[in-house]
């Protein structure tokens, strides 16, 4: 699965760049909203909610943030997928 392998590299790069400890991630098909892959605290059931929420949360640069299920989720829209990086919720 070369497609998801690039997602792992992206998460490692983002985590180290922002010095963020990732709790999990989700990879969502940007055309259907279906979950492609999850790791850590992310759940497949999160895909539909994040897909719908991303329409309002993501700005013109393709980035956004949402909070739910005790996590802060950094969203990034790519050409074929929506990527969510789960971090600790802001308190």
Secondary structure, 3 states (H helix, E strand, C coil): CHHHHHHHHHHHHHHHHCCCCCCEEEEEECCCCCEEEEEECCCCCHHHHHHHHHHHHCCCCCEEEEEECCEEEEEEECCCEEEEEEEECCC
